[in-house]
Amino acid sequence: MAEIELRKLRKSYGAFEAIPPLDLMIEDGEFCIFVGPSGCGKSTLLRTIAGLEDVTAGEIRIDGTDVSQRHPGERGAAMVFQNYALYPHMTVRQNMGYALKLAKKPKAEIEETVERAARTLGLEELLDRKPSQLSGGQRQRVAIGRAIVRDPKVFLFDEPLSNLDAELRTRMRLELADLHRSLGVTMVYVTHDQVEAMTLADRIVVLRGGRIEQVGSPLELYDNPANLFVARFIGSPSMNFFRATADGNAIAITELPGLILPRPDFVPEGWSGLVGVRPEHFVINAAGGTEVRLRAVEHLGGVTYGYATLSAGTGICVDLEGRREPGAGDTIALSIPPECAFFFDERTEIRLR
């Protein structure tokens, strides 16, 4: 196991700065996930740690050693790619043992190491098959097994489940969580999938334009977003936002006329900005609530979401708490518990608190 420390790490392509100077500590044995929109630099950052991209400036330290200028094979890291990168003419056994063969390990040691990794991943009965004879989930496990046999200090995953269907992704998430617990090794993982990040990570790093917006546990980011970007990005469905103004000791929400919140001490008089509310935090059909008409209702088994369009085209999503009613076209009354409201400065995007 090993910690990863990035010190003033910078990556540029000519005049384009993909990753401005960045500092980050990933703890020994931690499952750390990089998230952010397309083009935010998460894969570039991962590939830089792996040595597949050169460092423009700064240091990458793995287990206390500066590996910034080392060859990828000399960093103690193993990478699992999105496309599996298996050799089609080799069996599972040969694919998993290939790196050990190149390292000129004894044949008996290779066999023992491969079989031990196969047991860990439930691949024992597939060792003599070729990749074309495997399902997507099985191929992904082989790719992970090929990394395990190298006994790396660090595992790096670049969107490894994006090619799988929804059911397989769920199963593989559970398998990756089990693998992390059993190996106890440091894992760094890139994804754009909210569910993967929230269910797998010990800590999440939210990136935008190569910069770190916030680092924290999944619940820390969900319950205490540092700014508007994180609040919008973390959570599925995402947070609702409404324009609001402070008048005396009250907060009036423009798109929900009649809905008044008490002004917290940290919100200055005369403030104008955005109020954020998670879909599950609305109180439905409460006395004195503001009425909205549902445009659509989405039944997802144990969860039901209602959608409405408010004045000026503002959309709203409400967790209907599994109710079978109301339906599309029906009207519901909404209120917001004051303690569940988030307040943001729209210009700076900073959260007031």
C-alpha positions as CSV (number, residue, x, y, z in Angstrom):
1,M,0.0,0.0,0.0
2,A,1.1,3.6,-0.5
3,E,0.0,7.2,-0.3
4,I,0.0,9.5,-3.3
5,E,1.1,13.1,-3.0
6,L,0.8,15.7,-5.7
7,R,2.9,18.8,-5.1
8,K,2.3,21.8,-7.4
9,L,1.6,19.3,-10.2
10,R,1.1,21.1,-13.5
11,K,0.3,19.7,-17.0
12,S,0.3,21.9,-20.1
13,Y,0.0,21.2,-23.8
14,G,1.8,24.1,-25.4
15,A,0.0,27.2,-24.3
16,F,-3.0,25.3,-23.0
17,E,-2.9,24.6,-19.3
18,A,-4.9,21.4,-18.7
19,I,-4.0,21.2,-15.0
20,P,-3.0,24.4,-13.3
21,P,-0.6,23.9,-10.3
22,L,-2.4,21.5,-8.0
23,D,-1.8,19.9,-4.6
24,L,-3.5,16.7,-3.4
25,M,-2.8,14.0,-0.8
26,I,-4.4,10.6,-1.3
27,E,-4.1,8.5,1.8
28,D,-2.6,5.0,2.1
29,G,-5.4,2.5,1.4
30,E,-7.9,5.1,0.3
31,F,-10.4,4.7,-2.5
32,C,-10.3,8.2,-4.1
33,I,-12.5,9.1,-7.0
34,F,-12.0,12.0,-9.5
35,V,-15.2,13.4,-10.9
36,G,-16.2,16.3,-13.0
37,P,-17.7,17.2,-16.4
38,S,-16.1,16.2,-19.7
39,G,-12.8,18.0,-20.3
40,C,-12.3,18.9,-16.6
41,G,-8.9,17.1,-16.5
42,K,-9.7,14.0,-14.5
43,S,-8.4,11.5,-17.0
44,T,-5.3,13.7,-17.7
45,L,-4.6,13.9,-14.0
46,L,-4.9,10.1,-13.7
47,R,-2.7,9.4,-16.7
48,T,-0.1,11.8,-15.3
49,I,0.0,9.9,-12.1
50,A,0.4,6.7,-14.1
51,G,3.3,8.2,-16.2
52,L,1.4,8.0,-19.4
53,E,1.5,11.8,-19.6
54,D,4.7,13.8,-18.9
55,V,4.7,16.2,-16.0
56,T,5.1,19.8,-17.0
57,A,6.1,20.9,-13.5
58,G,5.8,19.7,-9.9
59,E,6.1,16.3,-8.2
60,I,4.2,13.0,-8.0
61,R,5.3,11.1,-4.9
62,I,4.2,7.5,-4.4
63,D,5.0,5.9,-1.0
64,G,7.2,8.9,-0.3
65,T,9.3,8.6,-3.5
66,D,9.3,11.2,-6.3
67,V,8.3,9.2,-9.4
68,S,7.6,12.2,-11.6
69,Q,10.3,11.3,-14.1
70,R,10.1,7.5,-13.8
71,H,8.9,5.1,-16.5
72,P,5.2,4.0,-15.9
73,G,6.5,0.4,-15.1
74,E,8.7,1.8,-12.4
75,R,6.1,3.7,-10.4
76,G,4.5,0.8,-8.5
77,A,1.1,1.6,-10.1
78,A,-1.1,-0.6,-12.2
79,M,-3.7,0.9,-14.6
80,V,-7.1,-0.6,-15.6
81,F,-8.4,1.0,-18.8
82,Q,-11.9,1.6,-20.1
83,N,-11.4,-0.7,-23.1
84,Y,-9.9,-3.6,-21.1
85,A,-6.9,-3.8,-23.5
86,L,-6.8,-7.6,-23.5
87,Y,-4.9,-9.6,-26.0
88,P,-7.5,-11.5,-28.1
89,H,-5.2,-14.4,-29.1
90,M,-4.3,-15.2,-25.5
91,T,-6.3,-17.1,-22.9
92,V,-7.3,-15.5,-19.6
93,R,-4.4,-17.2,-17.9
94,Q,-2.0,-15.9,-20.5
95,N,-3.4,-12.4,-20.3
96,M,-3.1,-12.2,-16.6
97,G,0.4,-13.7,-16.5
98,Y,1.8,-11.8,-19.4
99,A,3.5,-9.0,-17.4
100,L,5.0,-11.6,-15.1
101,K,6.3,-13.5,-18.1
102,L,7.9,-10.3,-19.4
103,A,9.5,-9.8,-16.0
104,K,11.0,-13.3,-16.4
105,K,9.4,-14.7,-13.3
106,P,9.6,-18.5,-12.8
107,K,6.8,-20.4,-14.5
108,A,5.7,-21.9,-11.2
109,E,5.5,-18.5,-9.6
110,I,3.5,-17.1,-12.5
111,E,1.0,-20.0,-12.2
112,E,0.6,-19.6,-8.5
113,T,0.1,-15.8,-8.7
114,V,-2.4,-16.0,-11.6
115,E,-4.5,-18.7,-9.8
116,R,-4.5,-16.7,-6.6
117,A,-5.7,-13.6,-8.4
118,A,-8.3,-15.7,-10.3
119,R,-9.7,-17.0,-7.0
120,T,-10.0,-13.4,-5.7
121,L,-12.0,-12.4,-8.7
122,G,-14.0,-15.6,-9.3
123,L,-12.2,-16.4,-12.6
124,E,-10.9,-19.9,-11.8
125,E,-13.3,-21.6,-14.3
126,L,-12.5,-19.1,-17.1
127,L,-8.7,-19.3,-17.1
128,D,-8.5,-21.3,-20.4
129,R,-11.0,-19.2,-22.3
130,K,-10.2,-16.3,-24.7
131,P,-11.6,-12.8,-24.3
132,S,-14.1,-13.4,-27.1
133,Q,-15.7,-16.1,-25.0
134,L,-16.3,-13.8,-22.0
135,S,-19.0,-11.3,-21.1
136,G,-18.2,-7.6,-20.6
137,G,-18.1,-8.0,-16.8
138,Q,-15.8,-11.0,-17.1
139,R,-13.4,-9.2,-19.4
140,Q,-13.3,-6.3,-16.9
141,R,-12.4,-8.7,-14.1
142,V,-9.6,-10.2,-16.3
143,A,-8.2,-6.6,-16.8
144,I,-8.3,-6.1,-13.1
145,G,-6.7,-9.5,-12.5
146,R,-3.9,-8.5,-14.8
147,A,-3.2,-5.6,-12.6
148,I,-3.5,-7.6,-9.4
149,V,-0.8,-10.1,-10.3
150,R,1.8,-7.3,-10.5
151,D,1.1,-6.6,-6.7
152,P,1.1,-2.8,-7.3
153,K,1.2,-0.2,-4.5
154,V,-1.5,1.7,-6.3
155,F,-4.4,0.8,-8.6
156,L,-5.5,3.4,-11.2
157,F,-8.9,3.0,-12.9
158,D,-10.0,5.1,-15.9
159,E,-13.8,4.9,-16.3
160,P,-13.6,1.0,-16.1
161,L,-17.3,0.4,-16.1
162,S,-18.5,2.8,-18.8
163,N,-18.8,0.1,-21.4
164,L,-21.1,-2.1,-19.3
165,D,-24.9,-2.1,-19.2
166,A,-26.7,-0.9,-16.1
167,E,-27.0,-4.3,-14.4
168,L,-23.4,-5.2,-15.0
169,R,-22.2,-1.8,-13.7
170,T,-24.1,-2.5,-10.4
171,R,-22.6,-5.9,-10.0
172,M,-19.1,-4.6,-10.8
173,R,-19.4,-1.8,-8.4
174,L,-20.0,-4.3,-5.6
175,E,-17.1,-6.4,-6.8
176,L,-14.8,-3.4,-6.8
177,A,-15.9,-2.4,-3.3
178,D,-15.2,-6.0,-2.2
179,L,-11.8,-6.0,-3.9
180,H,-10.8,-2.8,-2.2
181,R,-11.8,-4.2,1.2
182,S,-9.9,-7.5,0.6
183,L,-6.7,-5.9,-0.8
184,G,-6.7,-2.8,1.3
185,V,-4.7,-1.1,-1.5
186,T,-4.8,2.6,-2.6
187,M,-7.2,3.0,-5.5
188,V,-7.6,6.1,-7.7
189,Y,-10.6,6.0,-10.0
190,V,-12.0,8.3,-12.7
191,T,-15.7,8.4,-13.5
192,H,-18.5,10.8,-14.6
193,D,-21.1,8.5,-13.0
194,Q,-22.6,10.0,-9.9
195,V,-23.7,6.6,-8.4
196,E,-20.2,5.1,-8.8
197,A,-18.6,8.0,-7.1
198,M,-21.1,8.2,-4.2
199,T,-21.1,4.4,-3.5
200,L,-17.4,3.5,-4.0
201,A,-15.4,6.5,-2.8
202,D,-13.8,7.1,0.6
203,R,-13.2,10.6,-0.7
204,I,-14.2,12.4,-3.9
205,V,-12.2,15.1,-5.7
206,V,-14.4,17.4,-7.8
207,L,-12.5,18.9,-10.7
208,R,-13.3,21.8,-13.0
209,G,-10.9,23.1,-15.6
210,G,-8.1,21.1,-14.0
211,R,-8.7,22.8,-10.7
212,I,-9.9,21.2,-7.5
213,E,-13.3,22.6,-6.4
214,Q,-13.7,20.5,-3.3
215,V,-12.4,17.3,-1.7
216,G,-14.4,15.3,0.8
217,S,-16.4,12.2,1.6
218,P,-19.5,11.6,-0.5
219,L,-21.8,12.8,2.2
220,E,-19.7,15.8,3.0
221,L,-19.9,17.0,-0.6
222,Y,-23.7,16.2,-0.7
223,D,-24.5,17.9,2.6
224,N,-22.0,20.7,2.5
225,P,-21.1,21.7,-1.0
226,A,-18.5,24.5,-1.0
227,N,-19.9,26.3,-4.0
228,L,-22.5,26.4,-6.7
229,F,-20.5,24.2,-9.1
230,V,-20.2,21.3,-6.5
231,A,-23.9,21.7,-5.5
232,R,-24.9,21.4,-9.1
233,F,-22.6,18.5,-9.9
234,I,-23.0,16.3,-6.9
235,G,-26.4,14.5,-6.5
236,S,-28.7,12.8,-8.9
237,P,-31.2,14.3,-9.5
238,S,-29.3,17.5,-9.0
239,M,-30.2,20.3,-6.6
240,N,-32.9,22.8,-7.5
241,F,-32.0,26.5,-7.6
242,F,-34.3,29.5,-7.3
243,R,-33.6,33.2,-7.4
244,A,-34.2,34.9,-4.1
245,T,-33.8,38.2,-2.3
246,A,-33.5,39.2,1.4
247,D,-35.9,41.8,2.6
248,G,-35.6,42.5,6.3
249,N,-35.6,39.2,8.2
250,A,-37.2,37.3,5.3
251,I,-36.0,35.5,2.2
252,A,-38.5,35.7,-0.7
253,I,-38.1,33.1,-3.5
254,T,-38.9,34.7,-6.9
255,E,-40.1,31.6,-8.7
256,L,-42.2,30.3,-5.8
257,P,-44.3,33.3,-4.9
258,G,-45.6,33.3,-1.4
259,L,-42.9,31.0,-0.1
260,I,-40.9,32.9,2.6
261,L,-37.9,31.7,4.5
262,P,-36.4,33.3,7.6
263,R,-33.2,35.1,6.8
264,P,-30.2,33.4,8.5
265,D,-27.6,35.5,10.3
266,F,-25.0,34.7,7.6
267,V,-27.1,36.1,4.8
268,P,-26.7,39.9,4.7
269,E,-29.7,42.3,4.4
270,G,-30.4,43.2,0.8
271,W,-28.8,40.0,-0.4
272,S,-29.8,38.7,-3.9
273,G,-28.7,35.3,-5.1
274,L,-29.7,31.7,-5.4
275,V,-31.4,29.3,-2.9
276,G,-30.7,25.6,-3.4
277,V,-32.9,22.8,-2.3
278,R,-32.4,19.0,-2.7
279,P,-35.4,17.2,-4.3
280,E,-36.0,15.2,-1.1
281,H,-36.0,18.2,1.2
282,F,-39.3,19.7,0.0
283,V,-42.3,19.2,2.3
284,I,-45.2,18.2,0.1
285,N,-48.8,19.4,0.7
286,A,-47.9,21.3,3.8
287,A,-50.2,24.0,5.1
288,G,-49.3,27.3,3.6
289,G,-47.2,25.8,0.8
290,T,-46.8,27.2,-2.7
291,E,-48.7,25.4,-5.4
292,V,-47.0,24.0,-8.5
293,R,-48.4,21.9,-11.3
294,L,-46.6,18.7,-12.2
295,R,-45.5,18.3,-15.8
296,A,-44.3,14.8,-15.5
297,V,-44.0,12.0,-12.9
298,E,-41.2,9.4,-13.0
299,H,-41.8,6.2,-11.1
300,L,-38.6,4.3,-10.4
301,G,-39.9,1.6,-8.0
302,G,-39.0,2.7,-4.5
303,V,-38.5,6.4,-5.6
304,T,-40.8,8.7,-7.4
305,Y,-39.8,12.1,-8.8
306,G,-42.2,14.9,-9.9
307,Y,-41.1,17.6,-12.4
308,A,-42.6,21.0,-12.9
309,T,-41.8,24.1,-14.9
310,L,-42.1,27.4,-12.9
311,S,-42.1,31.0,-14.0
312,A,-39.4,32.1,-16.4
313,G,-38.9,28.5,-17.4
314,T,-37.2,27.4,-14.2
315,G,-37.4,23.6,-13.8
316,I,-38.0,21.9,-10.5
317,C,-37.6,18.3,-9.3
318,V,-39.4,17.0,-6.2
319,D,-39.0,13.7,-4.5
320,L,-42.6,12.4,-4.1
321,E,-41.5,9.9,-1.5
322,G,-42.6,6.8,-3.4
323,R,-46.2,8.1,-3.7
324,R,-48.3,6.5,-6.5
325,E,-50.2,9.8,-6.6
326,P,-50.2,12.6,-7.7
327,G,-49.7,12.3,-11.4
328,A,-48.8,14.5,-14.3
329,G,-51.1,17.5,-14.5
330,D,-51.9,17.4,-10.7
331,T,-51.1,20.3,-8.4
332,I,-49.1,19.9,-5.2
333,A,-48.2,22.5,-2.5
334,L,-44.5,22.8,-1.5
335,S,-42.7,24.3,1.4
336,I,-39.0,24.3,2.3
337,P,-37.7,23.6,5.8
338,P,-35.3,26.6,6.6
339,E,-32.6,24.3,7.7
340,C,-32.5,22.5,4.3
341,A,-31.9,25.6,2.2
342,F,-28.5,26.5,0.7
343,F,-27.6,30.1,-0.1
344,F,-25.2,31.0,-2.9
345,D,-23.7,34.2,-4.2
346,E,-24.5,33.9,-8.0
347,R,-21.6,36.1,-9.1
348,T,-18.8,34.4,-7.1
349,E,-20.6,31.0,-6.8
350,I,-19.5,30.8,-3.2
351,R,-21.9,29.3,-0.7
352,L,-22.9,31.5,2.2
353,R,-22.7,29.9,5.6
